[in-house]
Amino acid sequence: MVNESGIIKLRKTKIEDLDFVCHLESLKENSQFIIPWTKEKHKQALENEDILHLMIEEKITNKAAGYIILAGLKNENKSIELVRITIHEKGRGYGKESFKLIKEWVFDHIKANRLWLDVKTNNIRAINLYKQQGFRLEGTLRECLKSDEGYESLHVMSLLKKEYDKLFKCS
């Protein structure tokens, strides 16, 4: 187990979890905001030492609630990318709680300096969550993704260790 709170726990993803992960990515409520991976790509991520692929589980029932992918574990600049966080049942606080645990792990356990992500500019729910979690907008990659509807843009957002300490650590 990587970390846990009162309502969730984070653990490393296993191969047998990948059907759930791929199903979650295929749901329209999620697929419109991410670029779904194949099961094989997720499997490769599990084997990559630079990537941490985590399951989010309800603490009491052990029921899968989502997953998280972090990359850059070996980055010499101590900059970790939050590649993806996808929650199954939204509105239950799993996303906020997952962020709390991930930030603790990234900044306090592995001593990273920066946690960053990109997010589609039309994913307002996620952008608001990231802002609540202390992430700041760094810039926009304009029309960088080609989709069936045309081109989509991405915001790049980040949280620095010093900002995390100021906003979330009790002195």
OpenMM code with the backbone's topology and positions (N, CA, C; nanometers):
from openmm import Vec3, app, unit

residues = "MET VAL ASN GLU SER GLY ILE ILE LYS LEU ARG LYS THR LYS ILE GLU ASP LEU ASP PHE VAL CYS HIS LEU GLU SER LEU LYS GLU ASN SER GLN PHE ILE ILE PRO TRP THR LYS GLU LYS HIS LYS GLN ALA LEU GLU ASN GLU ASP ILE LEU HIS LEU MET ILE GLU GLU LYS ILE THR ASN LYS ALA ALA GLY TYR ILE ILE LEU ALA GLY LEU LYS ASN GLU ASN LYS SER ILE GLU LEU VAL ARG ILE THR ILE HIS GLU LYS GLY ARG GLY TYR GLY LYS GLU SER PHE LYS LEU ILE LYS GLU TRP VAL PHE ASP HIS ILE LYS ALA ASN ARG LEU TRP LEU ASP VAL LYS THR ASN ASN ILE ARG ALA ILE ASN LEU TYR LYS GLN GLN GLY PHE ARG LEU GLU GLY THR LEU ARG GLU CYS LEU LYS SER ASP GLU GLY TYR GLU SER LEU HIS VAL MET SER LEU LEU LYS LYS GLU TYR ASP LYS LEU PHE LYS CYS SER".split()
positions = [
    Vec3(0.0835, -0.1183, 0.0000),
    Vec3(0.0000, 0.0000, 0.0000),
    Vec3(0.0880, 0.1247, 0.0000),
    Vec3(0.0481, 0.2235, -0.0782),
    Vec3(0.1230, 0.3472, -0.0879),
    Vec3(0.0809, 0.4450, 0.0215),
    Vec3(-0.0497, 0.4601, 0.0408),
    Vec3(-0.0990, 0.5571, 0.1383),
    Vec3(-0.2483, 0.5326, 0.1607),
    Vec3(-0.3007, 0.5806, 0.2735),
    Vec3(-0.4438, 0.5671, 0.2991),
    Vec3(-0.4940, 0.6820, 0.3837),
    Vec3(-0.6265, 0.7006, 0.3775),
    Vec3(-0.6923, 0.8032, 0.4588),
    Vec3(-0.8119, 0.7375, 0.5266),
    Vec3(-0.9012, 0.8190, 0.5783),
    Vec3(-1.0195, 0.7652, 0.6441),
    Vec3(-1.1165, 0.6967, 0.5495),
    Vec3(-1.1174, 0.7369, 0.4195),
    Vec3(-1.2165, 0.6795, 0.3274),
    Vec3(-1.1579, 0.5999, 0.2111),
    Vec3(-1.0305, 0.6237, 0.1774),
    Vec3(-0.9707, 0.5516, 0.0642),
    Vec3(-0.8318, 0.5006, 0.0992),
    Vec3(-0.7843, 0.4104, 0.0148),
    Vec3(-0.6449, 0.3682, 0.0212),
    Vec3(-0.5925, 0.3603, -0.1210),
    Vec3(-0.4658, 0.3861, -0.1358),
    Vec3(-0.3981, 0.3780, -0.2638),
    Vec3(-0.3039, 0.2589, -0.2600),
    Vec3(-0.3091, 0.1768, -0.3633),
    Vec3(-0.2171, 0.0637, -0.3732),
    Vec3(-0.1733, 0.0492, -0.5183),
    Vec3(-0.0622, -0.0196, -0.5370),
    Vec3(-0.0128, -0.0400, -0.6725),
    Vec3(-0.1130, -0.1238, -0.7526),
    Vec3(-0.1316, -0.0834, -0.8759),
    Vec3(-0.2211, -0.1536, -0.9666),
    Vec3(-0.1606, -0.2889, -1.0035),
    Vec3(-0.2478, -0.3885, -1.0142),
    Vec3(-0.2076, -0.5223, -1.0569),
    Vec3(-0.2678, -0.5493, -1.1949),
    Vec3(-0.2131, -0.6464, -1.2640),
    Vec3(-0.2628, -0.6797, -1.3972),
    Vec3(-0.4124, -0.7093, -1.3936),
    Vec3(-0.4564, -0.7779, -1.2887),
    Vec3(-0.5996, -0.8120, -1.2815),
    Vec3(-0.6894, -0.6894, -1.2615),
    Vec3(-0.6334, -0.5732, -1.2319),
    Vec3(-0.7106, -0.4489, -1.2186),
    Vec3(-0.7340, -0.3797, -1.3524),
    Vec3(-0.6616, -0.4208, -1.4551),
    Vec3(-0.6620, -0.3455, -1.5807),
    Vec3(-0.7952, -0.3498, -1.6557),
    Vec3(-0.8745, -0.4554, -1.6380),
    Vec3(-1.0067, -0.4564, -1.7012),
    Vec3(-1.0923, -0.3432, -1.6443),
    Vec3(-1.0870, -0.3225, -1.5123),
    Vec3(-1.1603, -0.2124, -1.4491),
    Vec3(-1.1084, -0.0784, -1.5013),
    Vec3(-0.9767, -0.0628, -1.5071),
    Vec3(-0.9153, 0.0621, -1.5519),
    Vec3(-0.9590, 0.0941, -1.6952),
    Vec3(-0.9496, -0.0049, -1.7846),
    Vec3(-0.9876, 0.0171, -1.9240),
    Vec3(-1.1379, 0.0452, -1.9377),
    Vec3(-1.2193, -0.0226, -1.8587),
    Vec3(-1.3637, 0.0044, -1.8595),
    Vec3(-1.3910, 0.1477, -1.8163),
    Vec3(-1.3247, 0.1913, -1.7101),
    Vec3(-1.3436, 0.3269, -1.6592),
    Vec3(-1.3051, 0.4303, -1.7645),
    Vec3(-1.1978, 0.4039, -1.8367),
    Vec3(-1.1551, 0.4964, -1.9429),
    Vec3(-1.2538, 0.4994, -2.0594),
    Vec3(-1.3225, 0.3880, -2.0826),
    Vec3(-1.4131, 0.3791, -2.1973),
    Vec3(-1.5464, 0.4508, -2.1743),
    Vec3(-1.5795, 0.4797, -2.0491),
    Vec3(-1.7059, 0.5478, -2.0208),
    Vec3(-1.7046, 0.6892, -2.0782),
    Vec3(-1.8135, 0.7294, -2.1424),
    Vec3(-1.8194, 0.8605, -2.2089),
    Vec3(-1.7857, 0.9747, -2.1127),
    Vec3(-1.8315, 0.9641, -1.9875),
    Vec3(-1.8055, 1.0703, -1.8900),
    Vec3(-1.6562, 1.0888, -1.8646),
    Vec3(-1.5743, 0.9881, -1.8962),
    Vec3(-1.4295, 0.9971, -1.8786),
    Vec3(-1.3563, 1.0110, -2.0118),
    Vec3(-1.3973, 0.9340, -2.1117),
    Vec3(-1.3228, 0.9290, -2.2382),
    Vec3(-1.3164, 1.0633, -2.3096),
    Vec3(-1.4151, 1.1503, -2.2859),
    Vec3(-1.4134, 1.2814, -2.3508),
    Vec3(-1.3038, 1.3722, -2.2958),
    Vec3(-1.2503, 1.3386, -2.1768),
    Vec3(-1.1504, 1.4240, -2.1138),
    Vec3(-1.0101, 1.3637, -2.1107),
    Vec3(-0.9954, 1.2400, -2.1568),
    Vec3(-0.8650, 1.1738, -2.1550),
    Vec3(-0.8392, 1.1102, -2.2911),
    Vec3(-0.7188, 1.0621, -2.3093),
    Vec3(-0.6864, 0.9812, -2.4257),
    Vec3(-0.6728, 0.8386, -2.3730),
    Vec3(-0.7794, 0.7577, -2.3885),
    Vec3(-0.7758, 0.6221, -2.3321),
    Vec3(-0.6567, 0.5411, -2.3836),
    Vec3(-0.6005, 0.4617, -2.2934),
    Vec3(-0.4887, 0.3732, -2.3257),
    Vec3(-0.5428, 0.2337, -2.3525),
    Vec3(-0.4662, 0.1580, -2.4266),
    Vec3(-0.4975, 0.0161, -2.4438),
    Vec3(-0.4563, -0.0578, -2.3169),
    Vec3(-0.5083, -0.1773, -2.3026),
    Vec3(-0.4696, -0.2606, -2.1886),
    Vec3(-0.3194, -0.2864, -2.1929),
    Vec3(-0.2650, -0.3034, -2.3117),
    Vec3(-0.1212, -0.3286, -2.3264),
    Vec3(-0.0390, -0.2077, -2.2796),
    Vec3(-0.0843, -0.0874, -2.3118),
    Vec3(-0.0113, 0.0325, -2.2676),
    Vec3(-0.0147, 0.0438, -2.1146),
    Vec3(-0.1284, 0.0126, -2.0537),
    Vec3(-0.1351, 0.0126, -1.9071),
    Vec3(-0.0408, -0.0938, -1.8501),
    Vec3(-0.0371, -0.2093, -1.9127),
    Vec3(0.0518, -0.3166, -1.8671),
    Vec3(0.1975, -0.2715, -1.8741),
    Vec3(0.2350, -0.2047, -1.9813),
    Vec3(0.3710, -0.1514, -1.9941),
    Vec3(0.4007, -0.0500, -1.8844),
    Vec3(0.3009, 0.0307, -1.8492),
    Vec3(0.3186, 0.1290, -1.7419),
    Vec3(0.3457, 0.0590, -1.6086),
    Vec3(0.2786, -0.0543, -1.5847),
    Vec3(0.3002, -0.1301, -1.4609),
    Vec3(0.4443, -0.1797, -1.4501),
    Vec3(0.5055, -0.2048, -1.5639),
    Vec3(0.6415, -0.2597, -1.5672),
    Vec3(0.7485, -0.1519, -1.5733),
    Vec3(0.7097, -0.0265, -1.5907),
    Vec3(0.8035, 0.0839, -1.6070),
    Vec3(0.8399, 0.1421, -1.4703),
    Vec3(0.9676, 0.1410, -1.4366),
    Vec3(1.0128, 0.1903, -1.3059),
    Vec3(0.9989, 0.3408, -1.2890),
    Vec3(0.9771, 0.4121, -1.3984),
    Vec3(0.9604, 0.5571, -1.3927),
    Vec3(0.8144, 0.5971, -1.3711),
    Vec3(0.7235, 0.4977, -1.3709),
    Vec3(0.5799, 0.5229, -1.3602),
    Vec3(0.5235, 0.4505, -1.2387),
    Vec3(0.4342, 0.5193, -1.1682),
    Vec3(0.3606, 0.4584, -1.0578),
    Vec3(0.2133, 0.4565, -1.0962),
    Vec3(0.1592, 0.3372, -1.1108),
    Vec3(0.0190, 0.3160, -1.1496),
    Vec3(-0.0522, 0.2672, -1.0243),
    Vec3(-0.1501, 0.3439, -0.9773),
    Vec3(-0.2150, 0.3167, -0.8493),
    Vec3(-0.3652, 0.2972, -0.8637),
    Vec3(-0.4173, 0.2074, -0.7826),
    Vec3(-0.5618, 0.1913, -0.7693),
    Vec3(-0.6083, 0.2732, -0.6496),
    Vec3(-0.7241, 0.3343, -0.6641),
    Vec3(-0.7920, 0.4016, -0.5543),
    Vec3(-0.9025, 0.3069, -0.5098),
    Vec3(-0.9028, 0.2694, -0.3827),
    Vec3(-1.0046, 0.1781, -0.3314),
    Vec3(-1.0752, 0.2393, -0.2118),
    Vec3(-1.2045, 0.2084, -0.1997),
    Vec3(-1.2761, 0.2445, -0.0786),
    Vec3(-1.2106, 0.1678, 0.0355),
    Vec3(-1.1855, 0.2365, 0.1442),
    Vec3(-1.1096, 0.1754, 0.2538),
    Vec3(-1.1826, 0.0582, 0.3191),
    Vec3(-1.3098, 0.0712, 0.3435),
    Vec3(-1.3828, -0.0328, 0.4165),
    Vec3(-1.4165, -0.1519, 0.3277),
    Vec3(-1.4638, -0.1251, 0.2050),
    Vec3(-1.5111, -0.2334, 0.1183),
    Vec3(-1.4037, -0.2881, 0.0246),
    Vec3(-1.2936, -0.2165, 0.0087),
    Vec3(-1.1887, -0.2498, -0.0888),
    Vec3(-1.2387, -0.2434, -0.2330),
    Vec3(-1.3521, -0.1787, -0.2552),
    Vec3(-1.4082, -0.1648, -0.3894),
    Vec3(-1.3281, -0.0607, -0.4680),
    Vec3(-1.2979, -0.0949, -0.5940),
    Vec3(-1.2237, -0.0020, -0.6792),
    Vec3(-1.3042, 0.1256, -0.6988),
    Vec3(-1.2377, 0.2398, -0.6776),
    Vec3(-1.3033, 0.3690, -0.6916),
    Vec3(-1.2410, 0.4539, -0.8029),
    Vec3(-1.1254, 0.4106, -0.8539),
    Vec3(-1.0573, 0.4852, -0.9588),
    Vec3(-0.9128, 0.4439, -0.9676),
    Vec3(-0.8358, 0.5246, -1.0384),
    Vec3(-0.6924, 0.4979, -1.0504),
    Vec3(-0.6171, 0.6276, -1.0767),
    Vec3(-0.4866, 0.6208, -1.0544),
    Vec3(-0.3961, 0.7348, -1.0713),
    Vec3(-0.2707, 0.6845, -1.1413),
    Vec3(-0.2163, 0.7658, -1.2302),
    Vec3(-0.0877, 0.7343, -1.2919),
    Vec3(0.0047, 0.8544, -1.2711),
    Vec3(0.1201, 0.8279, -1.2125),
    Vec3(0.2252, 0.9286, -1.1942),
    Vec3(0.3457, 0.8882, -1.2777),
    Vec3(0.4149, 0.9855, -1.3360),
    Vec3(0.5354, 0.9576, -1.4145),
    Vec3(0.6464, 1.0529, -1.3722),
    Vec3(0.7689, 1.0117, -1.4004),
    Vec3(0.8844, 1.0950, -1.3673),
    Vec3(0.9477, 1.0591, -1.2346),
    Vec3(0.9228, 0.9378, -1.1863),
    Vec3(0.9786, 0.8972, -1.0570),
    Vec3(1.1310, 0.9031, -1.0560),
    Vec3(1.1919, 0.8890, -1.1712),
    Vec3(1.3377, 0.8928, -1.1816),
    Vec3(1.3882, 1.0274, -1.2352),
    Vec3(1.2996, 1.1233, -1.2456),
    Vec3(1.3350, 1.2546, -1.2996),
    Vec3(1.4351, 1.3230, -1.2080),
    Vec3(1.5518, 1.3546, -1.2606),
    Vec3(1.6564, 1.4161, -1.1791),
    Vec3(1.6211, 1.5576, -1.1340),
    Vec3(1.5227, 1.6181, -1.1989),
    Vec3(1.4789, 1.7521, -1.1596),
    Vec3(1.3692, 1.7493, -1.0540),
    Vec3(1.3333, 1.6284, -1.0077),
    Vec3(1.2316, 1.6111, -0.9027),
    Vec3(1.0982, 1.6721, -0.9441),
    Vec3(1.0622, 1.6506, -1.0708),
    Vec3(0.9370, 1.6995, -1.1268),
    Vec3(0.8520, 1.5787, -1.1643),
    Vec3(0.7402, 1.5613, -1.0950),
    Vec3(0.6530, 1.4457, -1.1134),
    Vec3(0.5293, 1.4880, -1.1923),
    Vec3(0.4951, 1.4093, -1.2935),
    Vec3(0.3754, 1.4373, -1.3724),
    Vec3(0.2594, 1.3520, -1.3239),
    Vec3(0.1490, 1.4158, -1.2974),
    Vec3(0.0243, 1.3441, -1.2734),
    Vec3(-0.0351, 1.3188, -1.4115),
    Vec3(-0.0111, 1.1998, -1.4635),
    Vec3(-0.0541, 1.1656, -1.5986),
    Vec3(-0.2049, 1.1551, -1.6048),
    Vec3(-0.2620, 1.0928, -1.5006),
    Vec3(-0.4062, 1.0716, -1.5034),
    Vec3(-0.4596, 1.0398, -1.3647),
    Vec3(-0.5759, 1.0929, -1.3369),
    Vec3(-0.6563, 1.0499, -1.2230),
    Vec3(-0.7983, 1.0358, -1.2765),
    Vec3(-0.8562, 0.9196, -1.2579),
    Vec3(-0.9921, 0.8939, -1.3050),
    Vec3(-1.0704, 0.8293, -1.1914),
    Vec3(-1.1823, 0.8901, -1.1593),
    Vec3(-1.2671, 0.8437, -1.0500),
    Vec3(-1.3946, 0.7837, -1.1083),
    Vec3(-1.4366, 0.6714, -1.0522),
    Vec3(-1.5557, 0.6024, -1.1023),
    Vec3(-1.6836, 0.6747, -1.0584),
    Vec3(-1.7091, 0.6812, -0.9302),
    Vec3(-1.8297, 0.7468, -0.8800),
    Vec3(-1.7923, 0.8859, -0.8307),
    Vec3(-1.8222, 0.9837, -0.9131),
    Vec3(-1.7829, 1.1209, -0.8819),
    Vec3(-1.8749, 1.1806, -0.7753),
    Vec3(-1.8233, 1.2815, -0.7052),
    Vec3(-1.9033, 1.3507, -0.6057),
    Vec3(-1.8999, 1.2883, -0.4668),
    Vec3(-1.8151, 1.1881, -0.4468),
    Vec3(-1.8062, 1.1225, -0.3158),
    Vec3(-1.6813, 1.1642, -0.2372),
    Vec3(-1.6025, 1.2551, -0.2944),
    Vec3(-1.4824, 1.3020, -0.2255),
    Vec3(-1.3583, 1.2190, -0.2530),
    Vec3(-1.3692, 1.1184, -0.3399),
    Vec3(-1.2532, 1.0332, -0.3675),
    Vec3(-1.1416, 1.1092, -0.4389),
    Vec3(-1.1782, 1.2006, -0.5281),
    Vec3(-1.0781, 1.2793, -0.5998),
    Vec3(-1.0003, 1.3699, -0.5057),
    Vec3(-1.0719, 1.4440, -0.4223),
    Vec3(-1.0060, 1.5338, -0.3262),
    Vec3(-0.9172, 1.4557, -0.2305),
    Vec3(-0.9684, 1.3436, -0.1819),
    Vec3(-0.8918, 1.2627, -0.0870),
    Vec3(-0.7691, 1.2017, -0.1554),
    Vec3(-0.7851, 1.1607, -0.2800),
    Vec3(-0.6718, 1.1058, -0.3555),
    Vec3(-0.5630, 1.2110, -0.3734),
    Vec3(-0.6048, 1.3350, -0.4025),
    Vec3(-0.5066, 1.4415, -0.4176),
    Vec3(-0.4305, 1.4661, -0.2880),
    Vec3(-0.4997, 1.4644, -0.1781),
    Vec3(-0.4334, 1.4834, -0.0495),
    Vec3(-0.3234, 1.3780, -0.0302),
    Vec3(-0.3571, 1.2533, -0.0570),
    Vec3(-0.2609, 1.1447, -0.0385),
    Vec3(-0.1468, 1.1518, -0.1392),
    Vec3(-0.1781, 1.1837, -0.2619),
    Vec3(-0.0734, 1.1921, -0.3650),
    Vec3(0.0225, 1.3061, -0.3341),
    Vec3(-0.0305, 1.4217, -0.2952),
    Vec3(0.0582, 1.5345, -0.2632),
    Vec3(0.1487, 1.4992, -0.1460),
    Vec3(0.0947, 1.4356, -0.0430),
    Vec3(0.1774, 1.3926, 0.0704),
    Vec3(0.2878, 1.2989, 0.0228),
    Vec3(0.2531, 1.2037, -0.0605),
    Vec3(0.3509, 1.1054, -0.1077),
    Vec3(0.4577, 1.1722, -0.1945),
    Vec3(0.4136, 1.2574, -0.2880),
    Vec3(0.5067, 1.3226, -0.3805),
    Vec3(0.6013, 1.4178, -0.3073),
    Vec3(0.5467, 1.5027, -0.2199),
    Vec3(0.6292, 1.6055, -0.1580),
    Vec3(0.6981, 1.5604, -0.0297),
    Vec3(0.6340, 1.4755, 0.0490),
    Vec3(0.6923, 1.4357, 0.1771),
    Vec3(0.7698, 1.3043, 0.1708),
    Vec3(0.7243, 1.2116, 0.0872),
    Vec3(0.7901, 1.0811, 0.0816),
    Vec3(0.9050, 1.0785, -0.0194),
    Vec3(0.8765, 1.1155, -0.1438),
    Vec3(0.9843, 1.1101, -0.2435),
    Vec3(1.0558, 1.2437, -0.2618),
    Vec3(1.0111, 1.3455, -0.1891),
    Vec3(1.0789, 1.4750, -0.1838),
    Vec3(1.0879, 1.5452, -0.3197),
    Vec3(0.9806, 1.5371, -0.3966),
    Vec3(0.9766, 1.6069, -0.5255),
    Vec3(0.9648, 1.7567, -0.5033),
    Vec3(1.0044, 1.8342, -0.6028),
    Vec3(0.9922, 1.9793, -0.5977),
    Vec3(0.8674, 2.0285, -0.6704),
    Vec3(0.8174, 1.9479, -0.7660),
    Vec3(0.7098, 1.9953, -0.8519),
    Vec3(0.6187, 1.8797, -0.8895),
    Vec3(0.4893, 1.9049, -0.8838),
    Vec3(0.3876, 1.8116, -0.9307),
    Vec3(0.3096, 1.8856, -1.0383),
    Vec3(0.3042, 1.8272, -1.1577),
    Vec3(0.2381, 1.8979, -1.2671),
    Vec3(0.1454, 1.8050, -1.3438),
    Vec3(0.0586, 1.8663, -1.4251),
    Vec3(-0.0378, 1.7915, -1.5046),
    Vec3(-0.0804, 1.8758, -1.6224),
    Vec3(-0.1447, 1.8097, -1.7177),
    Vec3(-0.2144, 1.8844, -1.8216),
    Vec3(-0.3597, 1.8393, -1.8197),
    Vec3(-0.4458, 1.9286, -1.8617),
    Vec3(-0.5902, 1.9035, -1.8561),
    Vec3(-0.6555, 1.9724, -1.9749),
    Vec3(-0.7514, 1.9020, -2.0372),
    Vec3(-0.8232, 1.9631, -2.1483),
    Vec3(-0.8945, 2.0879, -2.0988),
    Vec3(-0.8904, 2.1922, -2.1790),
    Vec3(-0.9447, 2.3211, -2.1368),
    Vec3(-1.0962, 2.3177, -2.1159),
    Vec3(-1.1645, 2.2169, -2.1706),
    Vec3(-1.3096, 2.2070, -2.1506),
    Vec3(-1.3460, 2.1219, -2.0294),
    Vec3(-1.2487, 2.0717, -1.9576),
    Vec3(-1.2743, 1.9882, -1.8397),
    Vec3(-1.2822, 2.0777, -1.7153),
    Vec3(-1.3882, 2.1538, -1.7079),
    Vec3(-1.4050, 2.2555, -1.6034),
    Vec3(-1.4072, 2.1930, -1.4642),
    Vec3(-1.4741, 2.0812, -1.4472),
    Vec3(-1.4798, 2.0148, -1.3164),
    Vec3(-1.3388, 1.9827, -1.2650),
    Vec3(-1.2555, 1.9256, -1.3514),
    Vec3(-1.1193, 1.8902, -1.3124),
    Vec3(-1.0357, 2.0156, -1.2857),
    Vec3(-1.0480, 2.1150, -1.3705),
    Vec3(-0.9703, 2.2391, -1.3520),
    Vec3(-1.0034, 2.3012, -1.2163),
    Vec3(-1.1313, 2.3061, -1.1810),
    Vec3(-1.1706, 2.3614, -1.0510),
    Vec3(-1.1141, 2.2785, -0.9362),
    Vec3(-1.1161, 2.1457, -0.9490),
    Vec3(-1.0565, 2.0603, -0.8461),
    Vec3(-0.9077, 2.0884, -0.8335),
    Vec3(-0.8376, 2.0985, -0.9454),
    Vec3(-0.6926, 2.1222, -0.9413),
    Vec3(-0.6617, 2.2570, -0.8753),
    Vec3(-0.7407, 2.3587, -0.9057),
    Vec3(-0.7203, 2.4894, -0.8420),
    Vec3(-0.7422, 2.4794, -0.6910),
    Vec3(-0.8476, 2.4072, -0.6488),
    Vec3(-0.8726, 2.3874, -0.5053),
    Vec3(-0.7561, 2.3149, -0.4385),
    Vec3(-0.6881, 2.2327, -0.5155),
    Vec3(-0.5759, 2.1552, -0.4633),
    Vec3(-0.4438, 2.2321, -0.4693),
    Vec3(-0.4497, 2.3600, -0.5070),
    Vec3(-0.3317, 2.4453, -0.5050),
    Vec3(-0.2573, 2.4567, -0.6366),
    Vec3(-0.3040, 2.3893, -0.7395),
    Vec3(-0.2358, 2.3951, -0.8692),
    Vec3(-0.2585, 2.5311, -0.9335),
    Vec3(-0.1525, 2.5794, -0.9996),
    Vec3(-0.1592, 2.7072, -1.0703),
    Vec3(-0.1457, 2.6834, -1.2199),
    Vec3(-0.2168, 2.7648, -1.2961),
    Vec3(-0.2088, 2.7577, -1.4415),
    Vec3(-0.0736, 2.8124, -1.4858),
    Vec3(-0.0009, 2.7332, -1.5641),
    Vec3(0.1281, 2.7773, -1.6176),
    Vec3(0.1148, 2.8289, -1.7598),
    Vec3(0.0224, 2.7705, -1.8339),
    Vec3(0.0048, 2.8117, -1.9727),
    Vec3(-0.0888, 2.7169, -2.0442),
    Vec3(-0.1097, 2.7445, -2.1716),
    Vec3(-0.2014, 2.6652, -2.2514),
    Vec3(-0.1300, 2.6195, -2.3782),
    Vec3(-0.1421, 2.4896, -2.4042),
    Vec3(-0.0933, 2.4330, -2.5297),
    Vec3(-0.2123, 2.4380, -2.6255),
    Vec3(-0.2117, 2.5381, -2.7115),
    Vec3(-0.3273, 2.5644, -2.7952),
    Vec3(-0.3401, 2.4625, -2.9079),
    Vec3(-0.4623, 2.4073, -2.9203),
    Vec3(-0.4979, 2.3147, -3.0272),
    Vec3(-0.3891, 2.2106, -3.0528),
    Vec3(-0.3465, 2.1439, -2.9456),
    Vec3(-0.2371, 2.0466, -2.9559),
    Vec3(-0.2853, 1.9033, -2.9733),
    Vec3(-0.4161, 1.8790, -2.9540),
    Vec3(-0.4712, 1.7447, -2.9686),
    Vec3(-0.5731, 1.7431, -3.0816),
    Vec3(-0.5544, 1.6500, -3.1744),
    Vec3(-0.6516, 1.6355, -3.2843),
    Vec3(-0.7576, 1.5353, -3.2407),
    Vec3(-0.8836, 1.5725, -3.2562),
    Vec3(-0.9939, 1.4838, -3.2217),
    Vec3(-1.0919, 1.4787, -3.3390),
    Vec3(-1.1959, 1.3992, -3.3241),
    Vec3(-1.2970, 1.3887, -3.4289),
    Vec3(-1.3682, 1.5221, -3.4521),
    Vec3(-1.3739, 1.6045, -3.3478),
    Vec3(-1.4429, 1.7330, -3.3567),
    Vec3(-1.3519, 1.8470, -3.4016),
    Vec3(-1.2245, 1.8212, -3.4177),
    Vec3(-1.1298, 1.9262, -3.4538),
    Vec3(-1.0080, 1.9191, -3.3650),
    Vec3(-0.9667, 2.0327, -3.3127),
    Vec3(-0.8493, 2.0386, -3.2261),
    Vec3(-0.8885, 2.0834, -3.0867),
    Vec3(-0.8180, 2.0291, -2.9891),
    Vec3(-0.8428, 2.0644, -2.8493),
    Vec3(-0.7153, 2.1202, -2.7873),
    Vec3(-0.7333, 2.2050, -2.6881),
    Vec3(-0.6206, 2.2665, -2.6180),
    Vec3(-0.6055, 2.2062, -2.4788),
    Vec3(-0.4845, 2.2167, -2.4259),
    Vec3(-0.4538, 2.1684, -2.2906),
    Vec3(-0.3990, 2.2813, -2.2057),
    Vec3(-0.4444, 2.2890, -2.0808),
    Vec3(-0.3803, 2.3749, -1.9808),
    Vec3(-0.2728, 2.2924, -1.9114),
    Vec3(-0.1595, 2.3545, -1.8837),
    Vec3(-0.0558, 2.2945, -1.8008),
    Vec3(-0.0652, 2.3629, -1.6648),
    Vec3(-0.0753, 2.2811, -1.5595),
    Vec3(-0.0882, 2.3329, -1.4233),
    Vec3(0.0153, 2.2644, -1.3348),
    Vec3(0.0588, 2.3337, -1.2298),
    Vec3(0.1564, 2.2728, -1.1400),
    Vec3(0.1402, 2.3232, -0.9972),
    Vec3(0.1997, 2.2462, -0.9078),
    Vec3(0.2082, 2.2807, -0.7661),
    Vec3(0.3517, 2.2563, -0.7242),
    Vec3(0.4148, 2.3561, -0.6643),
    Vec3(0.5526, 2.3437, -0.6171),
    Vec3(0.5551, 2.3038, -0.4699),
    Vec3(0.6638, 2.2439, -0.4281),
    Vec3(0.6823, 2.2006, -0.2887),
    Vec3(0.6607, 2.3174, -0.1921),
    Vec3(0.7199, 2.4324, -0.2219),
    Vec3(0.7063, 2.5471, -0.1309),
    Vec3(0.5613, 2.5948, -0.1228),
    Vec3(0.4856, 2.5837, -0.2326),
    Vec3(0.3444, 2.6207, -0.2310),
    Vec3(0.2639, 2.5184, -0.1504),
    Vec3(0.2963, 2.3926, -0.1694),
    Vec3(0.2315, 2.2852, -0.0931),
    Vec3(0.2553, 2.3061, 0.0571),
    Vec3(0.3799, 2.3339, 0.0934),
    Vec3(0.4113, 2.3552, 0.2352),
    Vec3(0.3324, 2.4727, 0.2933),
    Vec3(0.3240, 2.5803, 0.2168),
    Vec3(0.2535, 2.6996, 0.2640),
    Vec3(0.1031, 2.6774, 0.2729),
    Vec3(0.0460, 2.6081, 0.1750),
    Vec3(-0.0990, 2.5918, 0.1697),
    Vec3(-0.1537, 2.4751, 0.2518),
    Vec3(-0.0756, 2.3679, 0.2644),
    Vec3(-0.1330, 2.2448, 0.3183),
    Vec3(-0.0628, 2.1881, 0.4403),
    Vec3(0.0504, 2.2411, 0.4767),
    Vec3(0.1235, 2.1864, 0.5913),
    Vec3(0.0993, 2.2752, 0.7136),
    Vec3(0.0729, 2.2133, 0.8249),
    Vec3(0.0558, 2.2878, 0.9498),
    Vec3(0.1942, 2.3209, 1.0053),
    Vec3(0.2152, 2.4446, 1.0411),
    Vec3(0.3451, 2.4849, 1.0952),
    Vec3(0.3458, 2.4778, 1.2460),
] * unit.nanometer
topology = app.Topology()
chain = topology.addChain("A")
for resn in residues:
    res = topology.addResidue(resn, chain)
    for name in ("N", "CA", "C"):
        topology.addAtom(name, app.Element.getBySymbol(name[0]), res)
